[in-house]
């Protein structure tokens, strides 16, 4: 596999064959040509991006994370901690092993979040910075994983559903709407209209 850009993450974030801009704690990486981007970083770091898929390898005392962009660029951040897959496509990043004791997540809520994140891997960041939470597929977790996921769902619905976001969120919170309907809203195949804060009309 050939890589379009190689980035090194440490005291500085530097890339070859890519333009890098930093804004509000997020690195915007734009490769000069289409294809995957490889990030070299320390074994304690995790590079989280909004790409469609990733893989991690080790060589020579460093980790290498390869991200495949879903479009022309990647939005990325780096966090410290251990990376654990808790279910398919859903990962917890935690600074301490003791935090792994509480990684239960509501399957319905995660399915809704996956749809809103357009199938990207989902990262639940325990002790992560607020900057990491600016990525569509990253959730900064406090005391409750489900509450944090619901907050992210509310934010993403406000982008994709506009004026219907409040009633759709209420329906999701009460588990009254299917994941398939939310998927249709995201794809523009279903039009949602609020009937007050409680009801939803679907077309």
Phi, psi and omega in degrees: 000136177258149182247141181278334182209151177234127181239144176246126184250121179198230174298331176232161179245104186234143182229147170258137179065031176206148172270139181233131174232146182243128181211123176052041176082003181242136177265127176260112185251118181242100179297152181284346174214161185288144177142178183290156179240133179254137179243126175262130183205173182287159181297341181268351182266153172233133177258115183253126179228170180263031178283178184275335176198163181209164170211156185235136176223164180238143176197130174061035177084004178236159171259151178232119178251125180255123179246136176257113181294148174274346180214219185275349182209170176238140167256127189222159171211163177239141179225159177265141174144179180268141180255123182228128176276119183264338168199170187304120178078006180235125186234144172253133171247119185225140180285341182226145179297332181298332179290344181288346179293337182236075180239016177294137181221141181294120184299321179296312181298319179294322178296319176296316181296321178300318179297314181293330177273008176057044173079004180288156174302143181256134179241125176258111190257108177273120182079014180282163180282159177298331180300320180298327180292352178284344175284140182300330186255017179235135182235121176276121189258132173260241182285325186237123177295315183298319179297320180293320178295319177298320178299318179293320177300317178300315181298315183288324177297325180297335179276315188271336187249352177056235184294344179269003187295323184295311182289326176295318177299315179300322178293321177294315182301325181268003181059043183253002183226143185279157176297326181297322178293316177299321177299319178296322177296315180299319183278355181080013180272340180235132176257127181250140177226134182282137170249082191075196179275347188258323186262155178228128173259128182247139180232000000 
